[in-house]
Amino acid sequence: MSTLKPPFRADHVGSLLRPQAITAARKKHPEGDGLSPAGLKTVEDAEIPALI
């Protein structure tokens, strides 16, 4: 096993920022503005690949 340190460093500093579409969908969901749990999941599933 090597004891050399790699020439780079990576730190996990927190979560990714949510896209505006997810933020808006989460606001609509609990207020009963017609967005079902399945609708919220659809919005999240559509937006997540764009972040990655």
CNS distance restraints for C-alpha pairs under 8 A (distance, minus, plus):
assign (resid  16 and name CA) (resid  51 and name CA) 7.87 0.50 0.50
assign (resid  18 and name CA) (resid  22 and name CA) 6.32 0.50 0.50
assign (resid  18 and name CA) (resid  23 and name CA) 6.49 0.50 0.50
assign (resid  19 and name CA) (resid  23 and name CA) 6.49 0.50 0.50
assign (resid  19 and name CA) (resid  47 and name CA) 7.22 0.50 0.50
assign (resid  20 and name CA) (resid  24 and name CA) 6.09 0.50 0.50
assign (resid  21 and name CA) (resid  25 and name CA) 6.13 0.50 0.50
assign (resid  21 and name CA) (resid  43 and name CA) 7.24 0.50 0.50
assign (resid  21 and name CA) (resid  47 and name CA) 7.58 0.50 0.50
assign (resid  22 and name CA) (resid  26 and name CA) 6.08 0.50 0.50
assign (resid  22 and name CA) (resid  40 and name CA) 7.92 0.50 0.50
assign (resid  22 and name CA) (resid  43 and name CA) 6.43 0.50 0.50
assign (resid  22 and name CA) (resid  44 and name CA) 6.00 0.50 0.50
assign (resid  22 and name CA) (resid  47 and name CA) 7.30 0.50 0.50
assign (resid  23 and name CA) (resid  27 and name CA) 6.38 0.50 0.50
assign (resid  24 and name CA) (resid  28 and name CA) 6.37 0.50 0.50
assign (resid  25 and name CA) (resid  29 and name CA) 6.10 0.50 0.50
assign (resid  25 and name CA) (resid  35 and name CA) 7.38 0.50 0.50
assign (resid  25 and name CA) (resid  40 and name CA) 6.09 0.50 0.50
assign (resid  25 and name CA) (resid  43 and name CA) 7.16 0.50 0.50
assign (resid  26 and name CA) (resid  30 and name CA) 7.09 0.50 0.50
assign (resid  26 and name CA) (resid  40 and name CA) 6.94 0.50 0.50
assign (resid  27 and name CA) (resid  31 and name CA) 6.85 0.50 0.50
assign (resid  28 and name CA) (resid  32 and name CA) 6.48 0.50 0.50
assign (resid  28 and name CA) (resid  33 and name CA) 5.25 0.50 0.50
assign (resid  28 and name CA) (resid  34 and name CA) 7.35 0.50 0.50
assign (resid  28 and name CA) (resid  35 and name CA) 6.17 0.50 0.50
assign (resid  29 and name CA) (resid  33 and name CA) 6.49 0.50 0.50
assign (resid  29 and name CA) (resid  34 and name CA) 7.24 0.50 0.50
assign (resid  29 and name CA) (resid  35 and name CA) 5.03 0.50 0.50
assign (resid  29 and name CA) (resid  36 and name CA) 6.42 0.50 0.50
assign (resid  29 and name CA) (resid  37 and name CA) 7.11 0.50 0.50
assign (resid  29 and name CA) (resid  40 and name CA) 6.85 0.50 0.50
assign (resid  35 and name CA) (resid  39 and name CA) 5.60 0.50 0.50
assign (resid  35 and name CA) (resid  40 and name CA) 6.51 0.50 0.50
assign (resid  36 and name CA) (resid  40 and name CA) 6.31 0.50 0.50
assign (resid  37 and name CA) (resid  41 and name CA) 6.27 0.50 0.50
assign (resid  38 and name CA) (resid  42 and name CA) 6.18 0.50 0.50
assign (resid  39 and name CA) (resid  43 and name CA) 6.39 0.50 0.50
assign (resid  40 and name CA) (resid  44 and name CA) 6.24 0.50 0.50
assign (resid  41 and name CA) (resid  45 and name CA) 5.93 0.50 0.50
assign (resid  42 and name CA) (resid  46 and name CA) 6.15 0.50 0.50
assign (resid  43 and name CA) (resid  47 and name CA) 6.29 0.50 0.50
assign (resid  44 and name CA) (resid  48 and name CA) 6.01 0.50 0.50
assign (resid  45 and name CA) (resid  49 and name CA) 7.42 0.50 0.50
assign (resid  46 and name CA) (resid  50 and name CA) 7.92 0.50 0.50
assign (resid  47 and name CA) (resid  51 and name CA) 7.04 0.50 0.50
assign (resid  48 and name CA) (resid  52 and name CA) 6.72 0.50 0.50
